[in-house]
């Protein structure tokens, strides 16, 4: 089944600070999108808003997920419907083991009753396979959720959760930040395997500041965000270009195009799409 | 007045269903407390003279001691409105059909086995585990272990009882210890000979008889040198009583190199004042461990203590308290270092919700000369909503320089970040809150015997229901 996440003119703020200022983006299963942008451009805010973090308020626009109003759903409902986020800063839950957390989560995702849990045998079989696939130390299952994890361990634990929950649309919020190149490769290999084995039932939105991770995860589309809006989109080459000319270079191009446009709207230029403010 | 309780059990209905004392009890004293009542209790039990004298002396102490004005509000207790001695009939004559539906339902939700349910509801004197315990008892008897109710112990082992009874908690200790000393009934007596390790926890609730369920039970445990025993009392299923005062005394003697662990889970109904004095003395290289969980009651004041009297003695106190609406949990612990190179650790976890009040009240005392002693106290409070309260009263009296003492205290609220994280994985808000609370008490829950730990988690889940707004 195809899932589609469609973000239309989304505005969001934290207290009085407006961060998203009319974001438009559509991600479908079978696609890998990269969302890039300088610090403070609103990438992580978008990720959190999509997952329903109560810290952020949506003030305008809409997000449709599988045709339904995502903004109206509680975070747990979004997750049960197949949306996932790998957090940039996962919090720890002292006293709760990864195993018990994963079992509760996967049981919820798979629609077991309120108090029902997947059988221990079935769960162990599932989690063992995932642990092996992702080359995660199985000892992590006996540890408390993210408690005392190194940066790399946290990121890998997020990917393990993703693998166990088998989402349809996964958002990876700066999963590469703070990882050395080997760790980035392992994480990327895990995501690629999930994407390939899913048979086009997984769509991924990779949020990143640096083009580095995109060497290992090939995006179908690349978007650049400035100041709460996506200003340009293109194919994988956009990431290479960004690597060469930097955000300032992209910003200069965008500002040039915006100045040149007589009629407001969409302008196509050199394989990229510039989105100019209506 | 309806008694608030989040289990959704109508206690008034319960009381109604179980009210018919004339038919149910073989004997019941009149209300109130005086010399005549105390003499009558001793007479009914055919006790030796020394015990009668002890009871009467204790009554005098009780009458002279003022009611404590600290801790919780015990001023409301009307001592004249209490039955101090009730002797149940062998067969209480209740049937399972008479037990209110909602109590049966609670037992079901806790997953309590059929036989235990009947027992817990006060139905039937026989309990199937007796069969299991019979062979165990033979094994213990061969090793010289004595595990009896206190009244039987006084009859069968009067010399041991006389030697130790009241030596750890004298009636002069506090008003409620004096009250217990004058009217005690039931409780357990455990004697473990030198070098004997009792492998299976002794569980009062498995072999409980009506006498153990008393309001004023008295427990005495003697662990001879090099022995080990784990004693478990209480249970996580709701304990219903129409009596509003529970005042027990527990005395434990841990001799050289011995180790005793005493685990309590209490879940009294929410009209009960639970005022208990628990104390142990630990001799050279002995270890005493208190594991104490308090869920029920209107007010609990309970501070398990360990007096480390000789070098190398160790004490560990683990305490959980959960206070819901209308409840005040005032638990804690005392560790007294009276010899060099003694070590203690106190970990307290309290949870308050729906306007409940929970906390920690503790004493660390290190006497001059207790060189090289170590003490670590950690108390964590989790407050689940704006209306609830946590109090921490740590007292430290340290009269020796060559010691290491640490105290850590945290007060936290369930963080929105944690809730969001769990919910982002598909876990609903109630279950997410439960998980955080379970995680909070996990360091103590894992110390409980498995079945208690499972029941405790279920019970907390029940208490937590609807706590998320």
Interface residues (C-beta under 8 A of the other chain):
Chain A: X51 X52 X53 X54 X55 X74 X75 X76 X78 X79 X80 X84 X85 X87 X90 X91 X93 X94 X95 X96 X100 X101 X104 X105 X108 X109 X114 X144 X161 X165
Chain B: X415 X416 X417 X418 X420 X421 X422 X423 X424 X425 X426 X427 X428 X429 X431 X432 X435 X436 X438 X439 X440 X441 X442 X443
